[in-house]
């Protein structure tokens, strides 16, 4: 078995990049000045990024760039010029969240590998297989997956699997979090998360605790299991951390990955694998803030994964020691130097299968003492701070030769310069598809009439109240039973997370789904792929979290046969007008979901009873957030502390001409549903001016948007 695993290191700065290479990283990932999910890292300028690409390629490593935020239309127009210099320099891949950006990059930079970011929330083979049609070569799956799920995804799709092995863990499924965005305007989907989940929250009057602050991930002890599961790239989190942290962590994972691969070659099994206590102490000491766990690879969630309080003597890994700076990473080269009186000095330099030849000054005949080959070799080996060192250097002389030391130095410098250039030429790309304008099509709604009002409900009482109030399109959870009313459309709202246990349940009920509902609302790519696998013929609509931030994404969902999308909840009214939401639903009321998590608040604070239901947690300002436990599928949804209310903005919303106005009901009782429906009916169908009737509410991002 000749498995090769990639140790993938974070690089928030050039120092971190150099530390990673010194420690033995096979590849680094980093952000440029824009479009990265770590907007507050140092990140690299265009000039520095090109230098970084050239630097890692000299050392036969790879470099991936993050373009893993959602892109607005004006940003899509700038993406070509932004990526072009990196594409030409030989960038090895881009990590992408936005499906519109995926399409754009594949069209304009077809030779550039595209990796699906963990922000895409890919949780199984269905989602990963769906992405293959876009030319995706690698998936960074959701961090919440088990080893078994990753093994299946790898075996069934053949895609490269890049999995996190060390560093901070998000509490929420990446890409499914709006908490920072909704309460503080800093969007995780735009690389600006303020990490409010790390703050203490209170439940049932108990003492505030860090209910959602996960311990950091450390998988050094289970590295063999990850390798055996087929993980191709071992990803270390930490683009905001210091070079010393990067160096130490990369060094340890390099050492122990190589150690296990060597054991395999020797025919030994996992039982022979051991991590020394000294190495483990050094690894964990590099960053001590929340404690460590092995993540989700062997457990779905649990109290022991949560850092309920910050450990004593916590530190962030900053230190005065800089061990990586003492390591000189130089590639071994071979040289042949030929001197013949009356001819130009000739230097041939080789690096692997690359060879260059250059000539220097004409060799003179020595008037007194000829150049000694040992002296020539000593001078030529002075490669200094270059990226190379001579391993073998042969000196051939004919006659009593002489050249000034200055001429020798110039010949050496020229040889290394030409070798460097030839190495870089292997990676550079001279061509990219021509830039084209992003097509802008701002549609009116499909009927050209006033937009209708729909409702999303979570109980039978809410359903009945909405229908009795005149709502003619409802989205409902599978457990809600209903008797059909004439003229009412019933759409099944599929789960936010569609993993294997959920798929098995849905397989058993597919015939009933096909017969019972008029269509389906999906919230992830797995649900879409599953429906297509079953050749589902009725209408498929998508929720807000299949993000439509730009024209490319909108076009793609339409091409996939998704009849109606949902307008993104993080764009403001001007941006929505530019996007055009004439074929989309617009959410105008409701406690908006701000987190979807594998972690369970009920299990963390008490114990799991498997009965589902809702509970309430409070932040330090005594704002209350409802959390619904979906026990059948084992995930939580946390809702904003105040409902979105936009009935008094009906005139402005009508100008956007959405296909549908959607009211999302979660904890409201029957009377509250009736009252809200009445308000919105009056505002949107009667044209009446309606003032807010509730004490506390939010405007969401309708006016402010996100940066």
C-alpha positions, 0 to 999 in steps of 0.5 A: 500500500502506497498511500500518500496523505497531504498535510494541509496547513493554514497560512494567515501570513507569509510568516505562517506559510514559511513556518508551515513549509519548514515543518513539512506541510505538503500544501497550504491554504490562505486567503487573498485580500477578498472573498475569504472566510477569515476576513480578519486574518492578515491575508496576502496582497496580490504581489505577496500571493504571487510570491507565495505561489512561486515559493511553494512551487519551488519546494514542490508543495501546493497552495490553495486559495479561499474564495469561500464566501457568498458573492454579490453580483458586483463582486462576481463582476470583479472575480475574473480580474481578482483571480487571473494573476493567481491563475497565471502564476499556477495557483493549485486550487480554489476553495469555494462556497457559492454555487454561482462562483463555482460555475463562474470559475469553472467557465472562466478558469477551466484548468483550475481545480475547484474544491467544495468548501465546508461552508457548502455543508456537504454531509453525504454521498448524495451531495458530493456526487451532485457536485461532481457535475461542476468539475469539483475535484475535492470536497471539504465535508461538514465537520460533523460527519463520522468516519463511516460517512466519510469512508462511504463518501470517498468510496462511492464518489472517488472525490478527494476528501479534505477533513479537519484534523486539528483546531477550532470547531464551529458549533453550527454546521458551517454555512448554516449560521446567521447568529453573528449576522443577525445580532451584530451584522457580521456575517459568517457567510462573508468571513466576518463572524464575531463568534457569539456562540463562544459567549455564555448562555443561560437555560432554565434560570441556571448559572450562565455557561458556555453552552455552545463553545466547543473544545478544539479538535485534536485527532493525533491519536486517531490519525490511523483511522482517518488514513484508513477511512480514505481521507486525502488531505489532513486540514489544520485550522488556524489562519488567525493563529501565529506562525509558532502554532502553525509550525508545531502542529504541522510538525506533529501531524507530519511526523505521525502521518509518516509514522503510520504510513511507514508502519503500514508498509512494514505490514503492521496494524494500528495497534503498533501506532503510538503518540509519545506523551512528550509530543502530545504535550508539545502539540496541545501546549501550542494553543490552550484555550478551550481544551481538546476533543476528537470532534465528531468522528466517533460521536454525534454530539455530547456534553464532553465536547463542550468547553463549559468554562475556559480552562485555567492557564489558557493561552493563545499560543503566542511565544517568544520562541521562533523555532521555525526561523532556524530551519532553512528549507533549501532544495537539493540541486546538482551542478556541473561546472566546466572551465576551458581556457578561451571558452565561456564558463558553463554551468549546468544545474539540475533539479529532479527532471529539470535542467538548465544550462547557462554560460558566464565570462570567457575563461582566462589562462592563469598568469600566476596561480590557476584556480584550484577546483576546491576553491571553485567548489567552495565559492559555488556552494555559497547559495546563501538565502536562495531556495537551493543548495548543491548536493553534488557539484562536479568541477571540470577544468581544462588547462590553467584556468582563471576567473574572478570570484565576481564572475563565479558568483554571477554564474551561480546566481544566473544558474539559480535564477534560470532554474527558478524560472524554469520550475515556475514555468511548469506551473504557470498558465498563459491562457484563461477564457475571455472575461465576459460580463455577468448577465443581469436579468431582473425578472418580474414575478412569473404571474405579473400579478400581486405576489401571494402570501404563503406560510411555513408552519411547525404545528397543526394549529398553526397550519389551520390558523394560516389556511383559515386566514386565507393563506393558499400555500403552506410549507409544513414539516412531515409530522403535521397531518392535514385534510386538504382544503380546495385551492391550497397548495401543500409543500413538504419542508424537508429537513435542514440536514439530510444525513443517512438516518434521515435518508433511510426514513425518507426512503420508507415514506417516499411513495406517501410524499409523492402522493400527499404533497403538491411539491417540496421545499429543499434546504440542502443539496443532498435533498435535491440529489435524492429527489432527482434520484427518485425522478421526482416529478412535482415542483421543487422549491429551495429555501433561503439556505441554498443561497442565491446571492448572485445571477450565476447562482440564480441561473444555476438553480433555475437550470436544475429545475428548481421552480422557485427559490427563496430570496437571501436574507442577508441582502438589503433591498437595493441588492435584492432589486439588483439581483431580481427576485421575481421568481423567488419567495421573500421572507417578510415575517418570522423568528429566523433560524440563526443556527443549525447544529449537530450539538444539542442544547438539551443534551448538553444542559441535562440529558437526551430524552429523544422526544424533541420539543423546544427550549429557551436560552438567554444571552447576557442581555437577557435576550431569549432564543428558542431552540427546537430539537429535531430528535429524529434527525438529531440536530437543533435549530436555534431561532432569533430572539426577535421576529422579523417584521416588515408588514409596514414596508409592504410598498417597498417590498412590492416594488421588488415584485417577489413571486411570494411573500412568506410568513415563517411561524415557529413558536406562535400560537393559533391566535398569533398566527391569525393576527399576523396573517391578517396584518400581512393580508391587509398590507399586501392584498388590501394595500393598507398601511400597517404599523408593527403590532408587536412589542419587539421585532427586527428588520433583519437585513432589509435595510442594512445588509451585510458587508 
